[in-house]
Amino acid sequence: MADLQKRFTECVSFREDKRILTILDRVARNKGTDRSGVYRESVRYFLAAKSLLTEQEQIDLGVQPTDPSKRVEANKGQIKVVA
């Protein structure tokens, strides 16, 4: 527990739709983690997918570095990579 307190320094709270929470709980259970682990992973992948991180930051966060020559567009829940 003390290790987690050193590693995670900020507590974030927000409201979410009950349907989304149910899905998140199912995903977390299947991954063997908890809801907060799914949130953390999602934020990291979002930042990387939007090319908002440097290659080193992507490596530091444990996400696959993206090709900086490509950008990602979101279109009604679908992600399309545009060269």
N, C-alpha and C positions, 0 to 999 in steps of 0.2 A: 504493500500500500504506500509506503514512504517513497518508493521508486516512482510510482505513478504521480505522486504529488510533485516530485522534482521535474518529471517529464512534461506533464500537462499543467500549465500555469494559469489558464483562463477557463472559466466556466461560462458557457453560452446557453441561453434558454430561449426557446421560441415555441409558438403554437403550430400544430400540424393537424391535418385532417385525420380522422380516426381510421379511414380506409388506408391511407398512406402508412400510418403507424402499424397497422396490422401486417401490411406487406413488408415493412422494414423489420418487424419482429420475426417474420418467417424467414427472410433473407439472413438475418443475424443468426438465427438458430441453425440454419443449414450451413453457415460458414463457421459455426462453433465460436461465435463471439457475441457481443451484446449490441444494442442499438447504437450506442455512442461510437463503437468501432466502425459500424457501417457509415455513420455520419462522417467520421474523420477520413475514412478511405474515399468516400464520395467527394468531399471537398478537395482532397489532393488530386484526384483524377480530373475533376472539373477544371481546376487551375492549370493543370498540365495540358488538357485538351484544348483549352482556350489560348494556349501559348502565352500565358501570363507569367510563366516561370522561366528562369534561365535553365540551361541544360544542367548546370551543377545543382540548382535547387530541385529539379526533378529527380536527379540521382539521390540527393540527400533525403528526399521524401519517400524514396523507394518506388517511384513510378517510372514507367518506360519513357525515356526521352522522346519527344515528338520532333518531327522534321520541321525546323523553323521556316522552311520555304512554303509550308502549307498552312492554311488557316482553317478553322472549323466553324461551320455555320449551323446553328440550331434552327430547325424548321418544324414546328408543331410536334415536338418530342422526338423527332428523327434527327440524327447528326449526319451531316454531309461534309466530307472533306473536299475543299476546293483548292486546286493548285494555282 
